[in-house]
Amino acid sequence: MKYKSLGCLALLLGLLLIVVLGGSVYMLNYSLRPSVNEGRNYGLKYKELFATYPETRPWVDSLQKAHALRDTFITNTDGERQHALLVRAPSPTGRTAVLVHGYTDCAVSMLHLGYFYHHDMGFNLLLPDLHAHGKSDGRAAQMGWKDRWDVLRWIAIADSLYRDSTEHASIVVHGISMGAATTMAIAGEKTPASVKAFVEDCGYTSVWDEFADQLKEQFGLPAFPLLYTASGLCRLKYGWSFGEASMVEAVGRSQKPMLFIHGGHDTYVPSHMVFTLFQAKRGAKSLFVAHGSEHAKSYHDHKAEYQERVREFLRGM
């Protein structure tokens, strides 16, 4: 009877282990390998852009007609091709905006901000497709963490391409959602002197925090055990873990000015995260909480105030 009970317990534990591992594999694929087509379909993203921000259509048409919206590729250290869109300013200038898109989006999704920076403020533009998004190679999203290294390479390219006649360059990195997480991860690293400021819009405190929140919100499950095992699988398969991908720690290391933006009614990346991030930042910083806005809707809902906040933050750049 004793051996039978032990056998039943071992079987139960084995089944539980299989369920946990299976759930972890599902969670990892669900989180890091979402609908590939959604983030790679430039045609769809252009339609979405023009429907939401119709003022961008004649601007994009004019850039395309003049062959001024340039596709550019680089090869990263893993031998993968990474893509970005480049646009020179209407007049020669060393001011450049590196605009970083969100989860399942692509460079096209940032052209509404590109219009503001280029058309209204006279900046050069560099809009990268993050790993496994748009026209960039890759098997899985990196949630902004390892993406920081790719974007730092793009920043170096912007630095060399867009210097003015006095050999001066001034770069702002501005990201939304996962792009905001990328922006904050970059801010925690050593950046060229030409990088003057960062703007993060609705970024999360860490990948762990964001996934834990979504695990509870979407599936009603606690972090233990799935998040722990999925994070371990991520380390084995992709070389990074959810726990190490801490944007709040990166922000704490940042030495350059940062503007924090978040929708007041954001539940996808909960609004409270911005206050944790803002508190962690030392030195020059500013905060704009867009009243009533949901995730990544602050610019759409409060365009005039958003633009003024960015203008004021970058004044003198």
Disulfide bonds with the S-S distance in Angstrom:
none
